[in-house]
Amino acid sequence: MSQMERRAFMKGAAGGALAFTVGGIEVLLTPAAARAQGVPLRTLTAAQAATLEALGETLVPGARHAGIAHFVDQQISIPADEALLEARILNVRPPYANFYRAALAAVDRASQALNNGRNFTQLGEAEQRSLVDNMRQNKIEGWQGPGGPFVYLLLRSDAVDVVYGTMDGYAGLGIPYMPHSAPTKRW
Amino acid sequence: MANEKVDVVIVGAGASGSTYAAVLAKAGKKVVVLEQGPDWQLSDLISSDFWGRRVKPAGAPFLLEGKNPVSYGYQGGWGVGGAALHYFANFPRLLPNDFRIKSEHNRAHDWPISYQDVAPYYDKVARDVGVSGDAKAEEIWRPAGDPYPMPPMKTFRNGQIWLKGFESVGIRMVPAAVGMNSTEYKGRPACIYDGWCHVGCPIGALANPLVTYLADARKAGAEVRPWSNVTRVLTNAQGTKVTGVEYYDQKKERQVQEASVVVLAAWAAQNPRLLLNSSTDKHPKGLANTNGLVGKYMMTHFSSGTLAIFDENVENHMGTTGAQYMSYERYGKTAHKGAFGSSFIVAGTALKTSDLGGFANARLDLFGPELAAFMKRAARGFSRIGAFGEEMPNIENRIELASDKDELGMPLGRIIHSYDDEVPKLWEANFAEGLAIAKAAGAKEMWSGRGNIPTIHLMGGTIMGTGAENSVVNSYGQTHEIANLYMAGPGIFATSGASNPTYTIFALSLRGAEQLATKWSTIAG
């Protein structure tokens, strides 16, 4: 990365924006803005993104509109050593896309097995909560994929990130964000 | 490609490598520091839990096995500055009882040195990097030494609120010793208490290598080469001396850096991986490993966190990620009846919302509307205390090479780690006492931060001892087998104690580097 590119990147980073591709051009957007603008997904399929949004919303209210699917999609589409995902801290072995694909597939498999063939997105709120609670406690018989409690931990962390880890998230809780240098955007 | 031979090549630009680089460069040696990751600047350290993850481990993963797999992702480093770029800068020291567990309790092993051998270096490091605290207050538990160069840091309600509880169980708390500036120090500003230490302090108020030893090293002429991934330590044909290292640059091109002395300061896990991967016909089990002890005796700390919500605004966003108060009151190896090992206690830490240490993780069982409600309560009244526990060294806890390889063809490291039966006893004892403290402190809600027993601060793997029959290196970090090959960092700890390790890493590195500089002609000749 050239010095000029690096400075530009850092300016965006300080604001919390990520690089999304819109019309073939890389632009810096927050995941919420990327979702609102319908930025195309790069790695996740539409179905995977829908499952992730539904899971995120079940785990942390507000995660859907905060752009959890666009956040994860952008992050698993860049080199692992640039990723900002909690997966990095929790020792998930790159490429991180493999984990997310496997985790989302496991959730839908479990959902289908427990709910007459319906995917997670097709469940009612109470059913979604029940499945997540059982996944958390490793109580789903026949679960196939990364461990249910670990899937819960990691996706919950992603949802917490986009809802509570942002400047808006802090403001919503009434906590002063207090960065060393004020970001140029609220993320 | 061969590079011009230098006096010393140091592998790793974290706390230990930076200390070696500073001492040796100032002694007039030509020093090259090879660092696997990027060359971070202070301006790269963004006050955000997301962006702070960029300075966490990347590169080839370690395979994690055993009953209590080591979790290194949160604590480890990536790039220039290493883990010390984002550490909490708690600066407790080991105490005299840590150095003689075998003599006093017939467990584990003694260090080949005593507290008094290290103490002058604790004092020197404090002056070099800047430590705030009250040394006199600590002397109820340790021998006297020099005062710290700065007064204690400010305290906040999220720390103060616990003091009554500690007093109720007879635990004396003193101002925490931290590698942070309570006042301006050596041209670096005082801390502004915004609690973002754990993602890196961009103003240099916290003593990370970029503003301390590595800055000194660069000023004295040391060269730091980022994106340099070392794969082997090279030896002469006789196998009697090391001659340099092989590494791959950012373009993945093979390079050789010859040197009169090699210092491995990569990480407690990476150093053994390198030694094991450097086998030759003269060293078929890997360098410095005739006795088979390379990679053995890996140790971690575990913490018993007590979490609570108080019925007042404790302003938990204020302060530093490090502690405001600390105590060695339970540091005796038998301080807790029925359990063995030291405990080191801390209180008063600034909290953020997300990431592993964020308060969203204080109740991992909650999700959905219940989590949202908890977040609102916790934002106002949540605080926590912690007790770090000591794990005894166990030869079965080890690093070995796996059959899987990284992109450069180097075998991955496998870390195998299981706690023995003593650990849960100490963990539980600290939980029980923590709840009593929370109750006496007036907490409205209180609970223990359970789950899997955590693994914190990886140590061991190239431990020090009195000779090749019991260890890999001597007390200076010099390998018993090859005089011009040094190990640096927490890997050389003989036992773990319960104190955060970085102050001791700095002190032992300073001691080792000064010995190397003093005996240069004998060692490097």
Chai-1 contact restraints between the chains, C-beta under 6 A:
chainA,res_idxA,chainB,res_idxB,connection_type,confidence,min_distance_angstrom,max_distance_angstrom,comment,restraint_id
A,A13,B,I46,contact,1.0,0.0,6.0,A-B,restraint_1
A,A13,B,W51,contact,1.0,0.0,6.0,A-B,restraint_2
A,A14,B,I46,contact,1.0,0.0,6.0,A-B,restraint_3
A,L59,B,F367,contact,1.0,0.0,6.0,A-B,restraint_4
A,P61,B,A372,contact,1.0,0.0,6.0,A-B,restraint_5
A,D81,B,A58,contact,1.0,0.0,6.0,A-B,restraint_6
A,L84,B,F50,contact,1.0,0.0,6.0,A-B,restraint_7
A,L84,B,R53,contact,1.0,0.0,6.0,A-B,restraint_8
A,R88,B,R53,contact,1.0,0.0,6.0,A-B,restraint_9
A,R88,B,K56,contact,1.0,0.0,6.0,A-B,restraint_10
A,I89,B,K56,contact,1.0,0.0,6.0,A-B,restraint_11
A,I89,B,G73,contact,1.0,0.0,6.0,A-B,restraint_12
A,I89,B,Y74,contact,1.0,0.0,6.0,A-B,restraint_13
A,I89,B,L356,contact,1.0,0.0,6.0,A-B,restraint_14
A,L90,B,G73,contact,1.0,0.0,6.0,A-B,restraint_15
A,N91,B,G73,contact,1.0,0.0,6.0,A-B,restraint_16
A,R93,B,P61,contact,1.0,0.0,6.0,A-B,restraint_17
A,V160,B,S354,contact,1.0,0.0,6.0,A-B,restraint_18
A,V160,B,A360,contact,1.0,0.0,6.0,A-B,restraint_19
A,D161,B,S354,contact,1.0,0.0,6.0,A-B,restraint_20
A,Y164,B,T353,contact,1.0,0.0,6.0,A-B,restraint_21
A,Y164,B,S354,contact,1.0,0.0,6.0,A-B,restraint_22
A,Y164,B,A360,contact,1.0,0.0,6.0,A-B,restraint_23
A,G165,B,D49,contact,1.0,0.0,6.0,A-B,restraint_24
A,G165,B,T353,contact,1.0,0.0,6.0,A-B,restraint_25
A,G165,B,S354,contact,1.0,0.0,6.0,A-B,restraint_26
A,L173,B,A379,contact,1.0,0.0,6.0,A-B,restraint_27
A,I175,B,H317,contact,1.0,0.0,6.0,A-B,restraint_28
A,I175,B,A379,contact,1.0,0.0,6.0,A-B,restraint_29
A,P176,B,H317,contact,1.0,0.0,6.0,A-B,restraint_30
A,M178,B,D194,contact,1.0,0.0,6.0,A-B,restraint_31
A,P179,B,S47,contact,1.0,0.0,6.0,A-B,restraint_32
A,H180,B,S47,contact,1.0,0.0,6.0,A-B,restraint_33
A,H180,B,P202,contact,1.0,0.0,6.0,A-B,restraint_34
A,H180,B,I203,contact,1.0,0.0,6.0,A-B,restraint_35
